[in-house]
Amino acid sequence: MAWVAAGAGDASNLQGIVLVEKTQMIEQYFPAVQKFTVLELGMVLLPVASQMEASCLIIQLVQEQTKEPSKNPFVRKKCALLSEPSLLRTVQQIPGVGKVKAPLLLQKFPSIQQLSNASVQELEQVVGRAVAQQIHAFFTESR
C-alpha cells in the first residue's frame, strides 16, 4: 500500500495530490480516504495500480508544469481555492469592501496577512485607488 502526498508546482495553483495504490486492503478504506482527501483537505485523490504508475504520473505532472499553465488539467484555478466562508465574511467587513470586492481581493491576497501587508499600489490593481486607500488605512491604523 502506498500513500503519496505530492505538492507539485506553484503552491498558489495546486494544493496537492494524494496518490493511493489500489490494493485489496485499501479497498475497504478507500471511500473514507476519498471523502477526507477531497472534501476535508480539498486535494485531488488519484488511485493508481502500482508504485511504477505513481512515479510515471508524478513525472507527467512535473512535465506538464513546465508547459502552458492554462492547459494543465492538474492545476486548479485560483478562484477554486476560495473555499473558506469565514475568511470571505471577514474580508467583507473591511470598510469599502463588500460581496463583490472581497472574492477579488482573496484571489490576489489569499490570507489576511497577505492582504494586510499589501501596499496601496498592489491593492489598487484589484479594487481601485479609493478603496485601496481605505483598506490600507484600515490595516495600518489598526496596528
N, CA, C and O atoms as CSV, one atom per row, in Angstrom:
chain,resi,resn,atom,element,x,y,z
A,1,MET,N,N,0.855,-1.168,0.000
A,1,MET,CA,C,0.000,0.000,0.000
A,1,MET,C,C,0.896,1.224,0.000
A,1,MET,O,O,1.820,1.311,0.809
A,2,ALA,N,N,0.643,2.161,-0.883
A,2,ALA,CA,C,1.461,3.369,-0.967
A,2,ALA,C,C,0.580,4.597,-0.873
A,2,ALA,O,O,-0.441,4.702,-1.553
A,3,TRP,N,N,0.984,5.519,-0.026
A,3,TRP,CA,C,0.303,6.804,0.101
A,3,TRP,C,C,1.327,7.854,-0.244
A,3,TRP,O,O,2.372,7.947,0.400
A,4,VAL,N,N,1.037,8.641,-1.247
A,4,VAL,CA,C,1.970,9.681,-1.641
A,4,VAL,C,C,1.218,10.994,-1.676
A,4,VAL,O,O,0.252,11.137,-2.426
A,5,ALA,N,N,1.645,11.946,-0.881
A,5,ALA,CA,C,1.074,13.287,-0.958
A,5,ALA,C,C,2.075,14.116,-1.735
A,5,ALA,O,O,3.213,14.296,-1.302
A,6,ALA,N,N,1.655,14.617,-2.871
A,6,ALA,CA,C,2.577,15.340,-3.733
A,6,ALA,C,C,2.086,16.753,-3.947
A,6,ALA,O,O,0.983,16.965,-4.450
A,7,GLY,N,N,2.885,17.701,-3.575
A,7,GLY,CA,C,2.596,19.095,-3.902
A,7,GLY,C,C,3.426,19.420,-5.115
A,7,GLY,O,O,4.655,19.394,-5.051
A,8,ALA,N,N,2.785,19.723,-6.209
A,8,ALA,CA,C,3.526,19.950,-7.443
A,8,ALA,C,C,3.391,21.383,-7.890
A,8,ALA,O,O,2.303,21.958,-7.848
A,9,GLY,N,N,4.490,21.958,-8.317
A,9,GLY,CA,C,4.447,23.292,-8.919
A,9,GLY,C,C,4.182,24.391,-7.922
A,9,GLY,O,O,4.489,24.266,-6.737
A,10,ASP,N,N,3.615,25.455,-8.411
A,10,ASP,CA,C,3.334,26.657,-7.650
A,10,ASP,C,C,2.229,26.377,-6.646
A,10,ASP,O,O,1.131,25.961,-7.018
A,11,ALA,N,N,2.522,26.607,-5.372
A,11,ALA,CA,C,1.551,26.294,-4.318
A,11,ALA,C,C,0.272,27.110,-4.443
A,11,ALA,O,O,-0.774,26.697,-3.943
A,12,SER,N,N,0.340,28.250,-5.095
A,12,SER,CA,C,-0.876,29.047,-5.236
A,12,SER,C,C,-1.829,28.434,-6.256
A,12,SER,O,O,-3.021,28.741,-6.252
A,13,ASN,N,N,-1.319,27.576,-7.122
A,13,ASN,CA,C,-2.168,26.957,-8.127
A,13,ASN,C,C,-2.602,25.549,-7.749
A,13,ASN,O,O,-3.742,25.157,-8.001
A,14,LEU,N,N,-1.709,24.801,-7.154
A,14,LEU,CA,C,-2.007,23.398,-6.893
A,14,LEU,C,C,-1.813,23.117,-5.417
A,14,LEU,O,O,-0.703,23.245,-4.902
A,15,GLN,N,N,-2.870,22.740,-4.736
A,15,GLN,CA,C,-2.790,22.442,-3.307
A,15,GLN,C,C,-2.030,21.151,-3.066
A,15,GLN,O,O,-1.164,21.100,-2.193
A,16,GLY,N,N,-2.330,20.134,-3.805
A,16,GLY,CA,C,-1.666,18.861,-3.621
A,16,GLY,C,C,-2.459,17.729,-4.219
A,16,GLY,O,O,-3.631,17.864,-4.570
A,17,ILE,N,N,-1.782,16.614,-4.321
A,17,ILE,CA,C,-2.400,15.419,-4.877
A,17,ILE,C,C,-2.051,14.264,-3.963
A,17,ILE,O,O,-0.913,14.137,-3.512
A,18,VAL,N,N,-3.023,13.433,-3.697
A,18,VAL,CA,C,-2.771,12.221,-2.933
A,18,VAL,C,C,-2.925,11.061,-3.896
A,18,VAL,O,O,-3.977,10.879,-4.510
A,19,LEU,N,N,-1.858,10.276,-4.020
A,19,LEU,CA,C,-1.885,9.084,-4.859
A,19,LEU,C,C,-2.054,7.878,-3.940
A,19,LEU,O,O,-1.335,7.741,-2.950
A,20,VAL,N,N,-2.992,7.017,-4.264
A,20,VAL,CA,C,-3.259,5.832,-3.453
A,20,VAL,C,C,-3.114,4.605,-4.324
A,20,VAL,O,O,-3.786,4.470,-5.346
A,21,GLU,N,N,-2.229,3.708,-3.912
A,21,GLU,CA,C,-2.090,2.451,-4.629
A,21,GLU,C,C,-3.271,1.562,-4.255
A,21,GLU,O,O,-3.476,1.246,-3.083
A,22,LYS,N,N,-4.042,1.163,-5.258
A,22,LYS,CA,C,-5.235,0.348,-5.028
A,22,LYS,C,C,-4.804,-1.106,-4.777
A,22,LYS,O,O,-4.261,-1.773,-5.658
A,23,THR,N,N,-5.058,-1.563,-3.579
A,23,THR,CA,C,-4.805,-2.957,-3.208
A,23,THR,C,C,-6.081,-3.507,-2.590
A,23,THR,O,O,-7.034,-2.763,-2.354
A,24,GLN,N,N,-6.100,-4.801,-2.332
A,24,GLN,CA,C,-7.271,-5.396,-1.692
A,24,GLN,C,C,-7.489,-4.800,-0.308
A,24,GLN,O,O,-8.627,-4.593,0.113
A,25,MET,N,N,-6.403,-4.527,0.395
A,25,MET,CA,C,-6.513,-3.983,1.747
A,25,MET,C,C,-7.104,-2.574,1.734
A,25,MET,O,O,-7.920,-2.241,2.593
A,26,ILE,N,N,-6.702,-1.747,0.772
A,26,ILE,CA,C,-7.163,-0.352,0.741
A,26,ILE,C,C,-8.601,-0.248,0.252
A,26,ILE,O,O,-9.261,0.759,0.511
A,27,GLU,N,N,-9.102,-1.260,-0.448
A,27,GLU,CA,C,-10.467,-1.218,-0.974
A,27,GLU,C,C,-11.492,-0.879,0.117
A,27,GLU,O,O,-12.422,-0.109,-0.124
A,28,GLN,N,N,-11.322,-1.451,1.310
A,28,GLN,CA,C,-12.293,-1.205,2.374
A,28,GLN,C,C,-12.203,0.214,2.935
A,28,GLN,O,O,-13.189,0.739,3.452
A,29,TYR,N,N,-11.028,0.835,2.837
A,29,TYR,CA,C,-10.838,2.181,3.388
A,29,TYR,C,C,-10.965,3.280,2.345
A,29,TYR,O,O,-11.049,4.457,2.697
A,30,PHE,N,N,-10.979,2.919,1.078
A,30,PHE,CA,C,-10.934,3.918,0.011
A,30,PHE,C,C,-12.049,4.963,0.081
A,30,PHE,O,O,-11.752,6.149,-0.061
A,31,PRO,N,N,-13.319,4.589,0.293
A,31,PRO,CA,C,-14.363,5.624,0.358
A,31,PRO,C,C,-14.114,6.661,1.459
A,31,PRO,O,O,-14.348,7.851,1.250
A,32,ALA,N,N,-13.645,6.223,2.618
A,32,ALA,CA,C,-13.376,7.159,3.717
A,32,ALA,C,C,-12.177,8.052,3.378
A,32,ALA,O,O,-12.193,9.254,3.647
A,33,VAL,N,N,-11.152,7.458,2.792
A,33,VAL,CA,C,-9.964,8.234,2.400
A,33,VAL,C,C,-10.345,9.244,1.327
A,33,VAL,O,O,-9.899,10.391,1.357
A,34,GLN,N,N,-11.168,8.814,0.384
A,34,GLN,CA,C,-11.606,9.701,-0.690
A,34,GLN,C,C,-12.398,10.877,-0.125
A,34,GLN,O,O,-12.160,12.023,-0.507
A,35,LYS,N,N,-13.322,10.609,0.766
A,35,LYS,CA,C,-14.132,11.668,1.370
A,35,LYS,C,C,-13.251,12.657,2.127
A,35,LYS,O,O,-13.401,13.868,1.968
A,36,PHE,N,N,-12.332,12.150,2.950
A,36,PHE,CA,C,-11.449,13.011,3.735
A,36,PHE,C,C,-10.542,13.847,2.834
A,36,PHE,O,O,-10.401,15.052,3.041
A,37,THR,N,N,-9.932,13.215,1.842
A,37,THR,CA,C,-8.982,13.907,0.969
A,37,THR,C,C,-9.660,14.993,0.152
A,37,THR,O,O,-9.165,16.118,0.083
A,38,VAL,N,N,-10.770,14.673,-0.457
A,38,VAL,CA,C,-11.429,15.608,-1.367
A,38,VAL,C,C,-12.244,16.659,-0.613
A,38,VAL,O,O,-12.109,17.853,-0.879
A,39,LEU,N,N,-13.085,16.224,0.323
A,39,LEU,CA,C,-13.986,17.160,0.991
A,39,LEU,C,C,-13.333,17.932,2.126
A,39,LEU,O,O,-13.567,19.132,2.270
A,40,GLU,N,N,-12.517,17.264,2.933
A,40,GLU,CA,C,-11.917,17.924,4.094
A,40,GLU,C,C,-10.630,18.681,3.727
A,40,GLU,O,O,-10.439,19.824,4.143
A,41,LEU,N,N,-9.761,18.044,2.955
A,41,LEU,CA,C,-8.480,18.664,2.623
A,41,LEU,C,C,-8.532,19.495,1.342
A,41,LEU,O,O,-7.673,20.347,1.116
A,42,GLY,N,N,-9.541,19.245,0.505
A,42,GLY,CA,C,-9.639,19.972,-0.762
A,42,GLY,C,C,-8.553,19.583,-1.744
A,42,GLY,O,O,-8.156,20.385,-2.590
A,43,MET,N,N,-8.073,18.359,-1.634
A,43,MET,CA,C,-6.999,17.888,-2.510
A,43,MET,C,C,-7.556,16.895,-3.529
A,43,MET,O,O,-8.680,16.408,-3.403
A,44,VAL,N,N,-6.756,16.616,-4.518
A,44,VAL,CA,C,-7.121,15.658,-5.558
A,44,VAL,C,C,-6.671,14.270,-5.102
A,44,VAL,O,O,-5.560,14.116,-4.594
A,45,LEU,N,N,-7.518,13.271,-5.279
A,45,LEU,CA,C,-7.179,11.894,-4.939
A,45,LEU,C,C,-7.144,11.070,-6.216
A,45,LEU,O,O,-8.133,10.986,-6.944
A,46,LEU,N,N,-5.998,10.468,-6.478
A,46,LEU,CA,C,-5.852,9.660,-7.680
A,46,LEU,C,C,-5.452,8.241,-7.301
A,46,LEU,O,O,-4.371,8.033,-6.750
A,47,PRO,N,N,-6.309,7.258,-7.588
A,47,PRO,CA,C,-5.912,5.869,-7.341
A,47,PRO,C,C,-4.984,5.399,-8.457
A,47,PRO,O,O,-5.212,5.694,-9.630
A,48,VAL,N,N,-3.943,4.670,-8.086
A,48,VAL,CA,C,-3.000,4.132,-9.065
A,48,VAL,C,C,-2.868,2.635,-8.843
A,48,VAL,O,O,-3.118,2.135,-7.745
A,49,ALA,N,N,-2.476,1.926,-9.889
A,49,ALA,CA,C,-2.386,0.471,-9.818
A,49,ALA,C,C,-1.098,0.001,-9.150
A,49,ALA,O,O,-1.063,-1.064,-8.534
A,50,SER,N,N,-0.028,0.812,-9.277
A,50,SER,CA,C,1.260,0.386,-8.732
A,50,SER,C,C,2.123,1.599,-8.418
A,50,SER,O,O,1.800,2.729,-8.785
A,51,GLN,N,N,3.218,1.339,-7.735
A,51,GLN,CA,C,4.158,2.412,-7.449
A,51,GLN,C,C,4.796,2.933,-8.734
A,51,GLN,O,O,5.133,4.114,-8.826
A,52,MET,N,N,4.958,2.070,-9.711
A,52,MET,CA,C,5.507,2.486,-11.012
A,52,MET,C,C,4.553,3.468,-11.689
A,52,MET,O,O,4.992,4.479,-12.238
A,53,GLU,N,N,3.260,3.178,-11.654
A,53,GLU,CA,C,2.284,4.097,-12.223
A,53,GLU,C,C,2.299,5.432,-11.491
A,53,GLU,O,O,2.162,6.488,-12.109
A,54,ALA,N,N,2.465,5.382,-10.175
A,54,ALA,CA,C,2.539,6.624,-9.381
A,54,ALA,C,C,3.741,7.453,-9.791
A,54,ALA,O,O,3.623,8.667,-9.961
A,55,SER,N,N,4.888,6.824,-9.953
A,55,SER,CA,C,6.090,7.574,-10.338
A,55,SER,C,C,5.943,8.158,-11.740
A,55,SER,O,O,6.380,9.281,-11.991
A,56,CYS,N,N,5.332,7.405,-12.655
A,56,CYS,CA,C,5.103,7.931,-14.012
A,56,CYS,C,C,4.155,9.131,-13.974
A,56,CYS,O,O,4.349,10.104,-14.703
A,57,LEU,N,N,3.144,9.059,-13.135
A,57,LEU,CA,C,2.190,10.158,-13.010
A,57,LEU,C,C,2.866,11.407,-12.455
A,57,LEU,O,O,2.612,12.516,-12.926
A,58,ILE,N,N,3.724,11.228,-11.458
A,58,ILE,CA,C,4.444,12.375,-10.886
A,58,ILE,C,C,5.357,13.004,-11.931
A,58,ILE,O,O,5.448,14.228,-12.019
A,59,ILE,N,N,6.029,12.182,-12.718
A,59,ILE,CA,C,6.880,12.706,-13.799
A,59,ILE,C,C,6.029,13.489,-14.794
A,59,ILE,O,O,6.428,14.566,-15.238
A,60,GLN,N,N,4.869,12.959,-15.144
A,60,GLN,CA,C,3.975,13.650,-16.075
A,60,GLN,C,C,3.517,14.993,-15.498
A,60,GLN,O,O,3.440,15.982,-16.227
A,61,LEU,N,N,3.217,15.036,-14.213
A,61,LEU,CA,C,2.804,16.286,-13.562
A,61,LEU,C,C,3.911,17.330,-13.651
A,61,LEU,O,O,3.656,18.493,-13.961
A,62,VAL,N,N,5.126,16.909,-13.379
A,62,VAL,CA,C,6.256,17.842,-13.433
A,62,VAL,C,C,6.448,18.347,-14.866
A,62,VAL,O,O,6.677,19.538,-15.075
A,63,GLN,N,N,6.358,17.468,-15.832
A,63,GLN,CA,C,6.498,17.877,-17.235
A,63,GLN,C,C,5.386,18.833,-17.638
A,63,GLN,O,O,5.639,19.801,-18.356
A,64,GLU,N,N,4.162,18.580,-17.191
A,64,GLU,CA,C,3.037,19.450,-17.523
A,64,GLU,C,C,3.196,20.828,-16.906
A,64,GLU,O,O,2.759,21.818,-17.492
A,65,GLN,N,N,3.822,20.911,-15.719
A,65,GLN,CA,C,4.028,22.201,-15.057
A,65,GLN,C,C,4.893,23.126,-15.898
A,65,GLN,O,O,4.756,24.347,-15.824
A,66,THR,N,N,5.786,22.547,-16.698
A,66,THR,CA,C,6.680,23.382,-17.494
A,66,THR,C,C,5.995,23.896,-18.762
A,66,THR,O,O,6.493,24.814,-19.413
A,67,LYS,N,N,4.858,23.304,-19.105
A,67,LYS,CA,C,4.102,23.755,-20.272
A,67,LYS,C,C,3.196,24.913,-19.884
A,67,LYS,O,O,3.264,25.410,-18.759
A,68,GLU,N,N,2.370,25.332,-20.789
A,68,GLU,CA,C,1.447,26.438,-20.543
A,68,GLU,C,C,0.481,26.087,-19.404
A,68,GLU,O,O,-0.289,25.134,-19.525
A,69,PRO,N,N,0.516,26.862,-18.279
A,69,PRO,CA,C,-0.301,26.524,-17.111
A,69,PRO,C,C,-1.799,26.475,-17.377
A,69,PRO,O,O,-2.503,25.686,-16.747
A,70,SER,N,N,-2.300,27.288,-18.284
A,70,SER,CA,C,-3.747,27.312,-18.520
A,70,SER,C,C,-4.258,26.023,-19.151
A,70,SER,O,O,-5.451,25.731,-19.069
A,71,LYS,N,N,-3.377,25.249,-19.778
A,71,LYS,CA,C,-3.797,23.996,-20.417
A,71,LYS,C,C,-3.480,22.773,-19.566
A,71,LYS,O,O,-3.725,21.644,-19.991
A,72,ASN,N,N,-2.936,22.987,-18.368
A,72,ASN,CA,C,-2.584,21.885,-17.491
A,72,ASN,C,C,-3.819,21.433,-16.724
A,72,ASN,O,O,-4.359,22.214,-15.941
A,73,PRO,N,N,-4.289,20.199,-16.919
A,73,PRO,CA,C,-5.502,19.739,-16.239
A,73,PRO,C,C,-5.303,19.505,-14.749
A,73,PRO,O,O,-6.279,19.334,-14.020
A,74,PHE,N,N,-4.052,19.495,-14.279
A,74,PHE,CA,C,-3.767,19.227,-12.881
A,74,PHE,C,C,-3.689,20.493,-12.038
A,74,PHE,O,O,-3.588,20.411,-10.814
A,75,VAL,N,N,-3.735,21.657,-12.668
A,75,VAL,CA,C,-3.612,22.914,-11.947
A,75,VAL,C,C,-4.996,23.492,-11.708
A,75,VAL,O,O,-5.793,23.631,-12.635
A,76,ARG,N,N,-5.272,23.826,-10.456
A,76,ARG,CA,C,-6.556,24.437,-10.108
A,76,ARG,C,C,-6.536,25.909,-10.445
A,76,ARG,O,O,-5.491,26.560,-10.439
A,77,LYS,N,N,-7.700,26.409,-10.734
A,77,LYS,CA,C,-7.851,27.848,-10.924
A,77,LYS,C,C,-7.853,28.498,-9.557
A,77,LYS,O,O,-8.304,27.897,-8.582
A,78,LYS,N,N,-7.351,29.727,-9.476
A,78,LYS,CA,C,-7.241,30.409,-8.183
A,78,LYS,C,C,-8.591,30.575,-7.498
A,78,LYS,O,O,-8.665,30.466,-6.274
A,79,CYS,N,N,-9.653,30.832,-8.240
A,79,CYS,CA,C,-10.946,31.052,-7.582
A,79,CYS,C,C,-11.455,29.780,-6.918
A,79,CYS,O,O,-12.255,29.857,-5.985
A,80,ALA,N,N,-11.015,28.621,-7.370
A,80,ALA,CA,C,-11.454,27.384,-6.740
A,80,ALA,C,C,-10.884,27.237,-5.334
A,80,ALA,O,O,-11.419,26.484,-4.520
A,81,LEU,N,N,-9.794,27.961,-5.046
A,81,LEU,CA,C,-9.182,27.873,-3.733
A,81,LEU,C,C,-9.964,28.639,-2.682
A,81,LEU,O,O,-9.763,28.434,-1.485
A,82,LEU,N,N,-10.837,29.502,-3.110
A,82,LEU,CA,C,-11.589,30.333,-2.175
A,82,LEU,C,C,-12.728,29.506,-1.588
A,82,LEU,O,O,-13.860,29.550,-2.070
A,83,SER,N,N,-12.409,28.758,-0.547
A,83,SER,CA,C,-13.420,27.860,-0.001
A,83,SER,C,C,-13.699,28.122,1.473
A,83,SER,O,O,-14.501,27.413,2.081
A,84,GLU,N,N,-13.061,29.115,2.050
A,84,GLU,CA,C,-13.222,29.401,3.473
A,84,GLU,C,C,-14.237,30.522,3.650
A,84,GLU,O,O,-13.883,31.692,3.503
A,85,PRO,N,N,-15.493,30.195,3.964
A,85,PRO,CA,C,-16.527,31.218,4.073
A,85,PRO,C,C,-16.252,32.245,5.174
A,85,PRO,O,O,-16.589,33.419,5.019
A,86,SER,N,N,-15.646,31.819,6.276
A,86,SER,CA,C,-15.382,32.765,7.366
A,86,SER,C,C,-14.352,33.804,6.945
A,86,SER,O,O,-14.441,34.963,7.349
A,87,LEU,N,N,-13.374,33.400,6.139
A,87,LEU,CA,C,-12.380,34.348,5.637
A,87,LEU,C,C,-13.048,35.361,4.711
A,87,LEU,O,O,-12.764,36.557,4.778
A,88,LEU,N,N,-13.926,34.881,3.860
A,88,LEU,CA,C,-14.651,35.761,2.950
A,88,LEU,C,C,-15.500,36.767,3.735
A,88,LEU,O,O,-15.495,37.961,3.433
A,89,ARG,N,N,-16.226,36.277,4.742
A,89,ARG,CA,C,-17.052,37.183,5.562
A,89,ARG,C,C,-16.193,38.207,6.302
A,89,ARG,O,O,-16.592,39.362,6.447
A,90,THR,N,N,-15.031,37.793,6.764
A,90,THR,CA,C,-14.124,38.712,7.466
A,90,THR,C,C,-13.662,39.823,6.550
A,90,THR,O,O,-13.680,40.992,6.936
A,91,VAL,N,N,-13.249,39.480,5.348
A,91,VAL,CA,C,-12.777,40.488,4.397
A,91,VAL,C,C,-13.920,41.421,3.997
A,91,VAL,O,O,-13.690,42.605,3.751
A,92,GLN,N,N,-15.133,40.910,3.929
A,92,GLN,CA,C,-16.282,41.754,3.581
A,92,GLN,C,C,-16.546,42.822,4.635
A,92,GLN,O,O,-17.204,43.820,4.339
A,93,GLN,N,N,-16.055,42.641,5.847
A,93,GLN,CA,C,-16.261,43.606,6.934
A,93,GLN,C,C,-15.302,44.788,6.867
A,93,GLN,O,O,-15.490,45.774,7.578
A,94,ILE,N,N,-14.282,44.702,6.026
A,94,ILE,CA,C,-13.334,45.808,5.889
A,94,ILE,C,C,-14.045,46.960,5.185
A,94,ILE,O,O,-14.713,46.738,4.175
A,95,PRO,N,N,-13.915,48.191,5.695
A,95,PRO,CA,C,-14.586,49.342,5.067
A,95,PRO,C,C,-14.241,49.469,3.573
A,95,PRO,O,O,-13.075,49.418,3.181
A,96,GLY,N,N,-15.287,49.634,2.758
A,96,GLY,CA,C,-15.105,49.777,1.315
A,96,GLY,C,C,-15.133,48.471,0.555
A,96,GLY,O,O,-15.182,48.460,-0.675
A,97,VAL,N,N,-15.103,47.358,1.295
A,97,VAL,CA,C,-15.089,46.034,0.658
A,97,VAL,C,C,-16.446,45.382,0.917
A,97,VAL,O,O,-16.946,45.404,2.042
A,98,GLY,N,N,-17.024,44.820,-0.098
A,98,GLY,CA,C,-18.305,44.143,0.049
A,98,GLY,C,C,-18.257,42.773,-0.583
A,98,GLY,O,O,-17.194,42.166,-0.711
A,99,LYS,N,N,-19.431,42.290,-0.978
A,99,LYS,CA,C,-19.552,40.942,-1.541
A,99,LYS,C,C,-18.861,40.793,-2.890
A,99,LYS,O,O,-18.456,39.690,-3.256
A,100,VAL,N,N,-18.721,41.886,-3.632
A,100,VAL,CA,C,-18.102,41.815,-4.959
A,100,VAL,C,C,-16.580,41.904,-4.851
A,100,VAL,O,O,-15.864,41.145,-5.505
A,101,LYS,N,N,-16.096,42.813,-4.040
A,101,LYS,CA,C,-14.648,43.058,-3.976
A,101,LYS,C,C,-13.909,42.044,-3.110
A,101,LYS,O,O,-12.731,41.782,-3.354
A,102,ALA,N,N,-14.564,41.469,-2.112
A,102,ALA,CA,C,-13.898,40.516,-1.214
A,102,ALA,C,C,-13.318,39.308,-1.966
A,102,ALA,O,O,-12.151,38.978,-1.758
A,103,PRO,N,N,-14.096,38.638,-2.832
A,103,PRO,CA,C,-13.512,37.500,-3.557
A,103,PRO,C,C,-12.359,37.916,-4.470
A,103,PRO,O,O,-11.394,37.170,-4.631
A,104,LEU,N,N,-12.459,39.096,-5.062
A,104,LEU,CA,C,-11.379,39.581,-5.929
A,104,LEU,C,C,-10.098,39.786,-5.122
A,104,LEU,O,O,-9.006,39.427,-5.564
A,105,LEU,N,N,-10.250,40.363,-3.944
A,105,LEU,CA,C,-9.081,40.569,-3.075
A,105,LEU,C,C,-8.472,39.241,-2.641
A,105,LEU,O,O,-7.250,39.097,-2.611
A,106,LEU,N,N,-9.321,38.269,-2.306
A,106,LEU,CA,C,-8.818,36.983,-1.834
A,106,LEU,C,C,-8.184,36.154,-2.950
A,106,LEU,O,O,-7.379,35.264,-2.677
A,107,GLN,N,N,-8.534,36.434,-4.179
A,107,GLN,CA,C,-7.856,35.761,-5.281
A,107,GLN,C,C,-6.414,36.242,-5.372
A,107,GLN,O,O,-5.503,35.455,-5.628
A,108,LYS,N,N,-6.216,37.526,-5.162
A,108,LYS,CA,C,-4.874,38.123,-5.250
A,108,LYS,C,C,-4.099,37.963,-3.943
A,108,LYS,O,O,-2.891,37.728,-3.962
A,109,PHE,N,N,-4.789,38.091,-2.808
A,109,PHE,CA,C,-4.174,38.004,-1.481
A,109,PHE,C,C,-4.937,36.939,-0.682
A,109,PHE,O,O,-5.911,37.267,-0.004
A,110,PRO,N,N,-4.512,35.671,-0.751
A,110,PRO,CA,C,-5.306,34.573,-0.183
A,110,PRO,C,C,-5.355,34.489,1.344
A,110,PRO,O,O,-6.035,33.617,1.884
A,111,SER,N,N,-4.655,35.369,2.045
A,111,SER,CA,C,-4.723,35.344,3.506
A,111,SER,C,C,-4.857,36.771,4.038
A,111,SER,O,O,-4.542,37.740,3.348
A,112,ILE,N,N,-5.328,36.877,5.270
A,112,ILE,CA,C,-5.445,38.189,5.902
A,112,ILE,C,C,-4.054,38.814,6.039
A,112,ILE,O,O,-3.892,40.022,5.868
A,113,GLN,N,N,-3.068,38.000,6.344
A,113,GLN,CA,C,-1.698,38.516,6.491
A,113,GLN,C,C,-1.214,39.133,5.179
A,113,GLN,O,O,-0.654,40.229,5.179
A,114,GLN,N,N,-1.424,38.446,4.077
A,114,GLN,CA,C,-1.007,38.992,2.779
A,114,GLN,C,C,-1.781,40.260,2.448
A,114,GLN,O,O,-1.216,41.227,1.937
A,115,LEU,N,N,-3.071,40.249,2.740
A,115,LEU,CA,C,-3.905,41.418,2.467
A,115,LEU,C,C,-3.460,42.607,3.321
A,115,LEU,O,O,-3.373,43.730,2.824
A,116,SER,N,N,-3.182,42.362,4.592
A,116,SER,CA,C,-2.790,43.451,5.478
A,116,SER,C,C,-1.405,44.006,5.156
A,116,SER,O,O,-1.116,45.161,5.470
A,117,ASN,N,N,-0.546,43.198,4.534
A,117,ASN,CA,C,0.797,43.648,4.181
A,117,ASN,C,C,0.875,44.244,2.777
A,117,ASN,O,O,1.931,44.725,2.366
A,118,ALA,N,N,-0.221,44.216,2.049
A,118,ALA,CA,C,-0.228,44.727,0.672
A,118,ALA,C,C,-0.097,46.249,0.668
A,118,ALA,O,O,-0.616,46.941,1.544
A,119,SER,N,N,0.607,46.743,-0.335
A,119,SER,CA,C,0.753,48.194,-0.492
A,119,SER,C,C,-0.497,48.759,-1.165
A,119,SER,O,O,-1.300,48.019,-1.733
A,120,VAL,N,N,-0.644,50.065,-1.093
A,120,VAL,CA,C,-1.774,50.730,-1.752
A,120,VAL,C,C,-1.731,50.428,-3.248
A,120,VAL,O,O,-2.770,50.193,-3.865
A,121,GLN,N,N,-0.543,50.434,-3.828
A,121,GLN,CA,C,-0.404,50.165,-5.263
A,121,GLN,C,C,-0.862,48.755,-5.623
A,121,GLN,O,O,-1.521,48.559,-6.643
A,122,GLU,N,N,-0.517,47.774,-4.792
A,122,GLU,CA,C,-0.948,46.395,-5.054
A,122,GLU,C,C,-2.466,46.265,-4.922
A,122,GLU,O,O,-3.111,45.614,-5.745
A,123,LEU,N,N,-3.024,46.877,-3.899
A,123,LEU,CA,C,-4.469,46.832,-3.690
A,123,LEU,C,C,-5.209,47.556,-4.807
A,123,LEU,O,O,-6.277,47.124,-5.242
A,124,GLU,N,N,-4.632,48.656,-5.262
A,124,GLU,CA,C,-5.251,49.488,-6.305
A,124,GLU,C,C,-5.474,48.698,-7.596
A,124,GLU,O,O,-6.440,48.947,-8.316
A,125,GLN,N,N,-4.598,47.765,-7.884
A,125,GLN,CA,C,-4.737,46.940,-9.097
A,125,GLN,C,C,-6.009,46.093,-9.047
A,125,GLN,O,O,-6.535,45.702,-10.089
A,126,VAL,N,N,-6.502,45.809,-7.846
A,126,VAL,CA,C,-7.663,44.938,-7.687
A,126,VAL,C,C,-8.955,45.735,-7.484
A,126,VAL,O,O,-9.984,45.414,-8.079
A,127,VAL,N,N,-8.899,46.782,-6.637
A,127,VAL,CA,C,-10.139,47.451,-6.226
A,127,VAL,C,C,-10.192,48.946,-6.539
A,127,VAL,O,O,-11.187,49.596,-6.218
A,128,GLY,N,N,-9.175,49.495,-7.140
A,128,GLY,CA,C,-9.172,50.930,-7.415
A,128,GLY,C,C,-8.534,51.723,-6.288
A,128,GLY,O,O,-8.364,51.215,-5.179
A,129,ARG,N,N,-8.186,52.956,-6.571
A,129,ARG,CA,C,-7.398,53.771,-5.649
A,129,ARG,C,C,-8.130,54.099,-4.339
A,129,ARG,O,O,-7.562,53.928,-3.260
A,130,ALA,N,N,-9.365,54.562,-4.421
A,130,ALA,CA,C,-10.080,54.994,-3.218
A,130,ALA,C,C,-10.259,53.842,-2.227
A,130,ALA,O,O,-9.985,54.004,-1.037
A,131,VAL,N,N,-10.709,52.697,-2.698
A,131,VAL,CA,C,-10.920,51.547,-1.815
A,131,VAL,C,C,-9.576,51.005,-1.324
A,131,VAL,O,O,-9.457,50.565,-0.181
A,132,ALA,N,N,-8.573,51.041,-2.191
A,132,ALA,CA,C,-7.237,50.587,-1.794
A,132,ALA,C,C,-6.721,51.418,-0.619
A,132,ALA,O,O,-6.130,50.882,0.319
A,133,GLN,N,N,-6.946,52.711,-0.678
A,133,GLN,CA,C,-6.519,53.581,0.420
A,133,GLN,C,C,-7.306,53.273,1.697
A,133,GLN,O,O,-6.742,53.290,2.791
A,134,GLN,N,N,-8.593,52.996,1.563
A,134,GLN,CA,C,-9.414,52.633,2.734
A,134,GLN,C,C,-8.911,51.336,3.379
A,134,GLN,O,O,-8.791,51.249,4.601
A,135,ILE,N,N,-8.625,50.349,2.560
A,135,ILE,CA,C,-8.153,49.053,3.073
A,135,ILE,C,C,-6.809,49.231,3.761
A,135,ILE,O,O,-6.597,48.726,4.864
A,136,HIS,N,N,-5.908,49.947,3.114
A,136,HIS,CA,C,-4.570,50.156,3.677
A,136,HIS,C,C,-4.670,50.911,5.001
A,136,HIS,O,O,-3.992,50.562,5.967
A,137,ALA,N,N,-5.503,51.932,5.047
A,137,ALA,CA,C,-5.689,52.698,6.285
A,137,ALA,C,C,-6.280,51.803,7.384
A,137,ALA,O,O,-5.877,51.895,8.544
A,138,PHE,N,N,-7.219,50.953,7.023
A,138,PHE,CA,C,-7.836,50.039,7.992
A,138,PHE,C,C,-6.774,49.184,8.681
A,138,PHE,O,O,-6.793,49.031,9.902
A,139,PHE,N,N,-5.856,48.631,7.903
A,139,PHE,CA,C,-4.848,47.753,8.483
A,139,PHE,C,C,-3.723,48.515,9.179
A,139,PHE,O,O,-3.216,48.059,10.205
A,140,THR,N,N,-3.329,49.652,8.646
A,140,THR,CA,C,-2.217,50.372,9.272
A,140,THR,C,C,-2.655,51.102,10.535
A,140,THR,O,O,-1.873,51.217,11.478
A,141,GLU,N,N,-3.880,51.595,10.573
A,141,GLU,CA,C,-4.370,52.287,11.760
A,141,GLU,C,C,-4.746,51.302,12.862
A,141,GLU,O,O,-4.821,51.683,14.031
A,142,SER,N,N,-4.984,50.046,12.506
A,142,SER,CA,C,-5.372,49.038,13.496
A,142,SER,C,C,-4.171,48.468,14.226
A,142,SER,O,O,-4.328,47.800,15.248
A,143,ARG,N,N,-2.974,48.722,13.715
A,143,ARG,CA,C,-1.769,48.108,14.302
A,143,ARG,C,C,-1.320,48.832,15.525
A,143,ARG,O,O,-0.325,48.448,16.139
